Amino acid sequence: MNDKAEKRSRKKDRAKQVGQAEAQGTFRGEFRVSAARLKEIGNEGFRRMENLADEDIGEFAE
């Protein structure tokens, strides 16, 4: 099977699985991230929060 046909087949399989899960009313997904990537995601979020303008933050309490 060529690359394009294989990708189409995988996409159809995923769509079928999602459709079945939605019909059942549940969906279970998995997201496995490495410790290094998780740290990178956290640091990026922290950096973005630190650089927000006051008007973008709104009201908040600590």
CORCORTA-V198096 format. One record per residue. N is the residue number from 0. RES is the residue in one letter. SS is DSSP state (H for helix, E for strand, C for the rest). OMEGA is omega in whole degrees, 0 to 359 (NA if undefined). Layout:
BEGIN
n->N res->RES ss->SS omega->OMEGA
n->N res->RES ss->SS omega->OMEGA
END
This chain:
BEGIN
n->0 res->M ss->C omega->179
n->1 res->N ss->C omega->185
n->2 res->D ss->H omega->183
n->3 res->K ss->H omega->180
n->4 res->A ss->H omega->179
n->5 res->E ss->H omega->179
n->6 res->K ss->H omega->178
n->7 res->R ss->H omega->181
n->8 res->S ss->H omega->179
n->9 res->R ss->H omega->180
n->10 res->K ss->H omega->178
n->11 res->K ss->H omega->179
n->12 res->D ss->H omega->179
n->13 res->R ss->H omega->180
n->14 res->A ss->H omega->179
n->15 res->K ss->H omega->179
n->16 res->Q ss->H omega->180
n->17 res->V ss->H omega->178
n->18 res->G ss->H omega->179
n->19 res->Q ss->H omega->180
n->20 res->A ss->H omega->179
n->21 res->E ss->H omega->179
n->22 res->A ss->H omega->179
n->23 res->Q ss->H omega->180
n->24 res->G ss->C omega->178
n->25 res->T ss->C omega->176
n->26 res->F ss->C omega->178
n->27 res->R ss->C omega->178
n->28 res->G ss->C omega->178
n->29 res->E ss->C omega->178
n->30 res->F ss->C omega->181
n->31 res->R ss->C omega->184
n->32 res->V ss->C omega->179
n->33 res->S ss->C omega->179
n->34 res->A ss->H omega->180
n->35 res->A ss->H omega->180
n->36 res->R ss->H omega->179
n->37 res->L ss->H omega->178
n->38 res->K ss->H omega->178
n->39 res->E ss->H omega->179
n->40 res->I ss->H omega->179
n->41 res->G ss->H omega->179
n->42 res->N ss->H omega->179
n->43 res->E ss->H omega->177
n->44 res->G ss->H omega->178
n->45 res->F ss->H omega->180
n->46 res->R ss->H omega->180
n->47 res->R ss->H omega->178
n->48 res->M ss->H omega->180
n->49 res->E ss->H omega->185
n->50 res->N ss->C omega->179
n->51 res->L ss->C omega->174
n->52 res->A ss->C omega->182
n->53 res->D ss->H omega->181
n->54 res->E ss->H omega->178
n->55 res->D ss->H omega->184
n->56 res->I ss->H omega->184
n->57 res->G ss->C omega->180
n->58 res->E ss->C omega->176
n->59 res->F ss->C omega->179
n->60 res->A ss->C omega->178
n->61 res->E ss->C omega->NA
END
